[in-house]
């Protein structure tokens, strides 16, 4: 009887190993990792970059900004009234997603194009960040500060703005049926020095359902696989250079100055309802402060990005 049970376990594990890594139904292999091989990610990490994806050296890549401008560390990347330029990094004040990116299906390209036209008209379109809504995956990467806390059965990820939290269950499977949630259902496991997190079930029935600052949509087929590793400078310097060429480093180039350990995230994103192919990117983090300062997205009519109040209805005189 024991031999029969061992054979069934072997067949089960072999079948799981043969499942394609990018398939929507894929679930990370379960099983405890040796404590001696588990890397220590537990601290605050910082990725001060807008937008946030570091495009890969080759292959399918995320949507990037057609509007470019000079990088101004510590200040604005440009002026919202300025037309797009061909040179410079992503103009954070004018978000015009590249709707010609071949990863986009035609309907999704039209969505990105319309958002860009709104931005070109001098209008800041609403998203989860500027409207104080929970950030969906992977829009949550906009949060520059992230604290990772490791426990034997779970990973807790705290983000620097508005008390956002992701919870990752270790060595478990996604439930079936799965109830969609703000951040999706995340399960993870360790593969040697790498933490692998698999996320599905990100809520689509919500306002501002977009994965990036350019309004790129997602559907219930969204599948995100994250791979976190501690790396040395020589391992990440190419990604740092791509980040500097593409994105606005709003705290300056804190990446090139650091020579300790980096936390690098390699992310693969697929959504057969939106994208023509899976695509990849990296985010490279440097150590952050000892603690995350409290940041609250207060509901008020002040448009901090336009330095004015919104045009909301106002009474001519008080009602009482």
Secondary structure, DSSP 8 states (H G I E B T S, - for coil): -HHHHHHHHHHHHHHHHHS-TT-TT---------TTT-----EEEE---BS--EE-SSSS----BS-EE---TTS-SS-TTS--BSSSEE-TTS--B-TT-TTB-HHHHHHHHHHHHHHHTT-----TTTTT----TTGGGG-SEEEEEEETTEEEEEESSTT-EEEEEET----SS---BSS-EEEEEEETTEEEEEEE-B--SSSS-BSSTT--B--TT-EEEEEEEEE-HHHHHHHHHHHHHHSB-TT--TTTT--S-EEEEEEEEE-TTTBSS-EEEEEEEEE--SS---------SEETTTTEE------SS---
